[in-house]
Amino acid sequence: MLSRLNELIWADWIWFPEGHGWADLKDHDGKVFPKPRDLWASIPIALAFLVIRQIFERTVAIPLASLLGVSDKQCVRAPHNPVLESYFCSTSKHPTQSSIESLSKLAGCSVRQVQRWFRRRRNQDRPSKLKKFREASWRFTFYLLAFFAGLAALIDKPWLYDMKLMWDGFPKMPLLPSQYWYYMIELGFYVSLLFSVASDIKRKDFQEQIVHHVATIVLISFSWVVNYIRGGTLIMLVHDASDYLMESAKMFNYAGWRRTCNIIFTVFAAVFIVTRLVILPFWIIYTTWVYPLTLYPPFFGFYFFNGLMIVLQVLHIFWAWLILRMVIKFLPGNEIVEDERSDKAETESEDEEDDREQRGSFKNGHVQNGHTVLNNNHRKTD
């Protein structure tokens, strides 16, 4: 029964157009073709990325942060209060007004003090600016190197200039060494992002980021298995073209270089829109969805691949909307761009009398005002 199910899942007619199948991907005459077992190489590469990242952040990112003047303001910690801490950890970080009033009676303090305590407690859990800079600098370094590596691998390939050639000879297209390493390194990096998701900074679009990472991993893996490699390399190149700009804008923002941040972010927005909303849908997706129907009758693998492409495109439209909102906000007033995905630190505007009251009850100092922008989780984003 399992053997029959396996045969059905890997049937030629499911993954390939009529007249083609897995036999076309067998090595012969010195020509090498992609194989499903090759994908296991991405696991040790992902683990290597995790190790390299730790070394990079300690030896490169931290000194670079110091050089650029990245510094963290000391966060005022919420004073120890068992009643409020229990509610914060087990019930909600954002209590309703009625809950605040009940908690004020249980904790023996005023409503204002309870509000301030929760505000400080939430700020206390937010990641430091240095941690954000370290993460952004790591992603910037990878995306920058990956983009130029992909460009070097594709610059002399005819399907970069005429995308219809990605189907020339399909599926009997031999695997090139540059394609192998480009695929394995990209796949390994995205797998490493899933491994580190628990420790990375989380943004408001955390779920969208997870969907993006999973869809990307499945898309890369599937395109490898069925030899959609030419199209896959084009898709990865388009994605890497703008991501390193976003991460560099974050780095300069954390360093307080506002004008530089704004300029880079504007360039990023332009590149993102051109690559993700123009080139990807109207050139690449057109060549993977519309053009193949002139060559082959539709089959399940065709729908599966393009279904994943549509998932990515929907996410790109969502992020483009957030990016445009940020650009519109800062252009008229020449202000710093705020990342709509960020979990911003909350500020306090209490007067000195409230501060004295707080110090008297909680024996704690006042909070400095802060304004967080372009805070990474991203992706990262892109």
C-alpha positions as CSV (number, residue, x, y, z in Angstrom):
1,M,0.0,0.0,0.0
2,L,2.8,2.4,0.9
3,S,4.6,1.5,-2.3
4,R,1.5,2.2,-4.3
5,L,1.1,5.5,-2.6
6,N,4.7,6.5,-3.2
7,E,4.3,5.6,-6.9
8,L,1.2,7.7,-7.1
9,I,2.8,10.8,-5.4
10,W,5.8,10.7,-7.7
11,A,3.9,9.8,-10.8
12,D,5.3,11.6,-13.9
13,W,2.0,13.1,-15.0
14,I,1.7,15.0,-11.7
15,W,5.0,16.8,-11.8
16,F,5.9,17.0,-15.5
17,P,4.2,17.9,-18.7
18,E,3.0,15.1,-20.9
19,G,5.8,13.1,-22.5
20,H,8.3,13.9,-19.8
21,G,9.2,12.4,-16.4
22,W,11.8,11.6,-13.8
23,A,13.7,9.5,-16.3
24,D,14.7,12.8,-18.0
25,L,16.6,13.8,-14.8
26,K,19.0,10.8,-14.7
27,D,22.7,11.6,-15.2
28,H,24.1,10.6,-18.5
29,D,26.9,11.4,-20.9
30,G,28.7,13.5,-18.3
31,K,25.6,15.7,-17.7
32,V,24.4,16.1,-14.1
33,F,20.8,16.9,-13.1
34,P,19.3,18.0,-9.8
35,K,18.2,15.2,-7.4
36,P,15.9,15.4,-4.3
37,R,18.6,14.0,-2.0
38,D,20.8,17.1,-2.9
39,L,18.5,19.2,-0.7
40,W,19.8,17.5,2.5
41,A,23.0,19.6,1.9
42,S,21.0,22.7,3.0
43,I,20.8,21.4,6.6
44,P,24.5,21.5,7.5
45,I,24.7,24.8,5.5
46,A,22.0,26.2,7.7
47,L,23.7,25.0,10.9
48,A,27.0,26.6,9.6
49,F,25.1,29.9,9.0
50,L,24.0,29.8,12.7
51,V,27.5,29.5,13.8
52,I,28.9,32.0,11.4
53,R,26.2,34.5,12.5
54,Q,27.2,34.3,16.1
55,I,30.9,34.9,15.2
56,F,29.9,37.7,12.8
57,E,27.8,39.5,15.3
58,R,30.5,39.4,18.0
59,T,33.5,40.2,15.8
60,V,32.0,42.5,13.2
61,A,28.5,43.8,14.1
62,I,29.3,44.9,17.6
63,P,32.5,46.8,16.7
64,L,30.7,48.3,13.7
65,A,27.8,49.4,16.0
66,S,30.3,51.1,18.3
67,L,32.0,52.8,15.3
68,L,28.6,54.1,14.0
69,G,27.6,55.3,17.5
70,V,24.8,52.8,18.1
71,S,24.0,53.1,21.8
72,D,21.1,51.9,24.0
73,K,19.3,54.1,26.5
74,Q,18.9,52.4,29.8
75,C,15.3,51.1,30.0
76,V,13.6,51.9,33.3
77,R,12.6,48.6,34.7
78,A,9.2,48.1,36.3
79,P,9.4,47.6,40.0
80,H,8.7,44.2,41.4
81,N,5.0,43.6,42.0
82,P,3.8,40.0,42.3
83,V,0.2,40.9,41.5
84,L,0.9,42.8,38.4
85,E,3.6,40.5,37.2
86,S,1.3,37.5,37.5
87,Y,-1.4,39.2,35.4
88,F,1.2,40.4,32.9
89,C,2.6,36.9,32.4
90,S,-0.5,34.8,32.5
91,T,-3.4,37.0,31.4
92,S,-2.5,40.0,29.2
93,K,0.2,42.6,28.6
94,H,-2.5,45.1,27.7
95,P,-5.1,45.1,30.4
96,T,-8.5,46.7,29.8
97,Q,-9.5,49.8,31.8
98,S,-11.8,47.7,34.1
99,S,-8.9,45.2,34.7
100,I,-6.6,48.1,35.5
101,E,-9.0,49.4,38.1
102,S,-9.3,45.9,39.7
103,L,-5.5,45.5,39.7
104,S,-5.0,48.9,41.3
105,K,-7.1,47.7,44.3
106,L,-5.3,44.3,44.5
107,A,-1.9,45.9,44.2
108,G,-2.6,48.8,46.5
109,C,-1.7,51.6,44.1
110,S,-3.4,54.1,41.9
111,V,-4.7,53.5,38.4
112,R,-2.0,55.8,37.0
113,Q,0.7,53.7,38.7
114,V,-0.7,50.5,37.3
115,Q,-0.8,52.0,33.8
116,R,2.7,53.1,34.1
117,W,3.9,49.8,35.5
118,F,2.4,47.9,32.5
119,R,3.9,50.5,30.1
120,R,7.4,50.1,31.6
121,R,7.0,46.3,31.8
122,R,6.2,46.1,28.1
123,N,9.1,48.3,27.2
124,Q,11.4,46.2,29.4
125,D,10.7,43.1,27.2
126,R,11.4,44.9,24.0
127,P,14.8,44.2,22.3
128,S,17.7,46.6,22.6
129,K,18.8,48.8,19.7
130,L,22.2,46.9,19.7
131,K,20.4,43.6,19.2
132,K,18.4,45.1,16.3
133,F,21.6,46.4,14.7
134,R,23.4,43.1,15.0
135,E,20.5,41.3,13.3
136,A,20.2,43.9,10.6
137,S,23.9,43.9,9.8
138,W,23.9,40.1,9.5
139,R,21.1,40.1,7.1
140,F,22.5,43.0,5.2
141,T,25.8,41.2,4.7
142,F,24.1,38.0,3.5
143,Y,21.7,39.7,1.1
144,L,24.4,41.9,-0.4
145,L,26.7,39.0,-1.0
146,A,23.9,36.8,-2.3
147,F,22.7,39.4,-4.7
148,F,26.1,39.9,-6.3
149,A,26.8,36.2,-6.3
150,G,23.5,35.6,-8.0
151,L,24.2,38.3,-10.5
152,A,27.6,36.8,-11.2
153,A,26.0,33.4,-11.8
154,L,23.4,34.7,-14.2
155,I,25.1,37.6,-16.0
156,D,26.2,35.4,-18.9
157,K,23.0,33.3,-19.0
158,P,20.7,34.0,-22.0
159,W,17.5,33.4,-19.9
160,L,18.4,36.5,-17.8
161,Y,17.6,38.7,-20.8
162,D,15.0,36.5,-22.5
163,M,13.1,34.8,-19.8
164,K,11.2,32.5,-22.1
165,L,14.5,30.6,-22.5
166,M,14.1,29.2,-19.0
167,W,11.9,26.6,-20.7
168,D,14.3,25.8,-23.5
169,G,14.9,22.1,-23.4
170,F,12.9,21.6,-20.2
171,P,13.3,19.4,-18.2
172,K,16.5,18.1,-19.7
173,M,18.6,21.0,-18.6
174,P,22.0,20.1,-17.1
175,L,22.8,21.4,-13.6
176,L,25.6,24.0,-13.5
177,P,28.0,24.2,-10.5
178,S,27.1,27.8,-10.0
179,Q,23.4,26.9,-9.9
180,Y,24.1,24.2,-7.3
181,W,25.9,26.5,-4.9
182,Y,23.5,29.4,-5.4
183,Y,20.5,27.2,-4.6
184,M,22.1,25.4,-1.6
185,I,23.3,28.6,0.0
186,E,20.0,30.4,-0.4
187,L,18.0,27.4,0.8
188,G,20.4,27.0,3.8
189,F,20.0,30.6,4.8
190,Y,16.2,30.5,4.8
191,V,16.3,27.3,6.8
192,S,18.6,29.0,9.3
193,L,16.0,31.8,9.6
194,L,13.4,29.2,10.7
195,F,15.9,27.7,13.2
196,S,16.6,31.1,14.7
197,V,13.0,32.4,14.7
198,A,12.6,31.9,18.4
199,S,15.5,34.1,19.3
200,D,15.1,36.7,16.5
201,I,13.3,40.0,17.1
202,K,9.6,39.7,16.3
203,R,7.7,42.3,14.4
204,K,4.0,42.8,13.9
205,D,4.2,40.9,10.6
206,F,5.7,37.9,12.3
207,Q,3.1,35.5,10.9
208,E,3.5,36.9,7.4
209,Q,7.3,36.4,7.7
210,I,6.9,32.8,8.7
211,V,4.5,32.2,5.8
212,H,7.1,33.9,3.5
213,H,10.0,31.8,4.8
214,V,8.0,28.5,4.5
215,A,6.7,29.4,1.0
216,T,10.2,30.3,-0.1
217,I,11.8,27.1,1.3
218,V,9.1,25.0,-0.4
219,L,9.4,27.0,-3.6
220,I,13.2,26.6,-3.7
221,S,13.0,22.9,-2.9
222,F,10.2,22.1,-5.4
223,S,11.9,24.1,-8.2
224,W,15.1,22.1,-7.5
225,V,13.4,18.7,-7.6
226,V,11.6,19.2,-10.9
227,N,14.4,21.3,-12.5
228,Y,12.8,24.7,-12.6
229,I,16.2,25.9,-11.7
230,R,16.5,28.6,-14.3
231,G,13.3,30.3,-13.1
232,G,14.3,29.7,-9.5
233,T,17.6,31.6,-9.8
234,L,15.8,34.5,-11.4
235,I,13.3,34.6,-8.5
236,M,16.0,34.5,-5.9
237,L,17.9,37.3,-7.6
238,V,14.8,39.5,-7.7
239,H,14.3,39.0,-4.0
240,D,17.9,39.7,-3.0
241,A,17.9,42.9,-5.1
242,S,16.1,45.0,-2.5
243,D,16.5,43.2,0.8
244,Y,20.1,44.5,1.5
245,L,18.9,48.1,1.0
246,M,16.2,47.7,3.7
247,E,18.7,46.2,6.2
248,S,21.2,48.9,5.5
249,A,18.5,51.6,6.1
250,K,17.8,50.0,9.5
251,M,21.4,50.0,10.4
252,F,21.8,53.7,9.8
253,N,18.5,54.4,11.6
254,Y,19.8,52.6,14.7
255,A,23.0,54.7,14.4
256,G,20.9,57.9,14.3
257,W,22.0,58.8,10.7
258,R,18.5,60.0,9.8
259,R,19.2,61.6,6.4
260,T,21.3,58.7,5.2
261,C,18.5,56.3,6.4
262,N,15.8,58.3,4.6
263,I,17.8,58.3,1.3
264,I,18.5,54.6,1.4
265,F,15.0,53.8,2.4
266,T,13.7,55.8,-0.6
267,V,16.0,53.9,-2.9
268,F,14.9,50.6,-1.3
269,A,11.2,51.5,-1.8
270,A,11.8,52.2,-5.5
271,V,13.8,49.0,-6.0
272,F,11.2,46.9,-4.1
273,I,8.3,48.2,-6.2
274,V,10.1,47.7,-9.5
275,T,11.4,44.2,-8.7
276,R,8.5,42.8,-6.6
277,L,5.5,44.5,-8.2
278,V,6.7,44.9,-11.8
279,I,9.5,42.5,-12.8
280,L,8.3,39.5,-10.7
281,P,4.6,39.5,-11.7
282,F,4.8,40.9,-15.3
283,W,8.0,39.1,-16.4
284,I,8.8,36.1,-14.2
285,I,5.3,35.0,-13.2
286,Y,4.1,35.6,-16.7
287,T,6.9,33.3,-18.0
288,T,6.1,30.6,-15.4
289,W,2.2,30.8,-15.7
290,V,1.1,32.1,-19.1
291,Y,4.0,31.3,-21.5
292,P,4.3,27.5,-20.6
293,L,0.7,27.0,-21.6
294,T,1.8,27.7,-25.2
295,L,4.2,24.8,-24.9
296,Y,2.6,22.2,-22.6
297,P,-0.9,21.3,-21.4
298,P,-1.3,22.3,-17.7
299,F,-0.4,19.7,-15.0
300,F,-0.4,19.6,-11.2
301,G,3.2,20.7,-10.8
302,F,2.5,23.7,-12.9
303,Y,-0.4,24.8,-10.6
304,F,1.6,24.0,-7.5
305,F,4.6,26.1,-8.4
306,N,2.6,29.1,-9.6
307,G,0.3,28.8,-6.5
308,L,3.4,29.4,-4.3
309,M,4.4,32.3,-6.5
310,I,1.0,33.9,-6.0
311,V,1.4,33.5,-2.2
312,L,4.7,35.4,-2.4
313,Q,3.2,38.0,-4.6
314,V,0.3,38.6,-2.2
315,L,2.8,39.1,0.6
316,H,4.8,41.5,-1.6
317,I,1.7,43.6,-2.2
318,F,1.0,43.7,1.6
319,W,4.6,44.8,2.3
320,A,4.5,47.4,-0.6
321,W,1.4,49.0,1.0
322,L,3.3,49.3,4.3
323,I,6.4,50.7,2.6
324,L,4.3,53.3,0.7
325,R,2.7,54.3,4.0
326,M,6.1,54.9,5.5
327,V,7.3,56.9,2.4
328,I,4.2,59.1,2.5
329,K,4.7,59.8,6.2
330,F,8.2,61.0,6.0
331,L,8.5,62.8,2.6
332,P,6.4,66.0,3.4
333,G,8.0,66.7,6.7
334,N,11.4,65.2,6.0
335,E,11.1,63.1,9.1
336,I,12.5,59.7,9.9
337,V,10.6,56.7,8.4
338,E,8.6,54.6,10.9
339,D,8.4,50.9,10.2
340,E,4.7,50.0,10.3
341,R,5.8,46.4,11.2
342,S,7.7,47.5,14.3
343,D,6.6,47.1,17.9
344,K,7.3,50.6,19.1
345,A,8.4,51.5,22.6
346,E,5.8,53.4,24.5
347,T,6.6,56.8,26.0
348,E,5.4,58.6,29.1
349,S,4.2,62.2,29.4
350,E,3.5,62.4,33.1
351,D,4.5,65.7,34.9
352,E,6.9,65.9,37.8
353,E,4.1,65.5,40.3
354,D,3.3,62.1,38.8
355,D,7.0,61.2,38.8
356,R,7.3,62.0,42.5
357,E,4.2,59.9,43.2
358,Q,5.6,57.0,41.3
359,R,9.0,57.3,43.1
360,G,7.2,57.4,46.4
361,S,5.2,54.2,45.8
362,F,7.5,52.1,43.6
363,K,10.9,53.7,44.4
364,N,11.7,54.0,40.8
365,G,13.0,56.7,38.5
366,H,11.3,58.5,35.6
367,V,11.4,57.2,32.0
368,Q,13.2,59.0,29.2
369,N,11.1,59.6,26.1
370,G,12.0,57.4,23.1
371,H,11.0,57.0,19.5
372,T,11.7,53.7,17.7
373,V,11.7,53.6,14.0
374,L,12.4,51.0,11.4
375,N,12.8,48.5,14.2
376,N,13.7,45.0,12.9
377,N,11.8,42.0,14.2
378,H,12.9,41.3,9.3
379,R,13.6,40.1,7.3
380,K,13.1,40.8,7.7
381,T,11.8,41.7,6.2
382,D,13.1,43.3,2.6
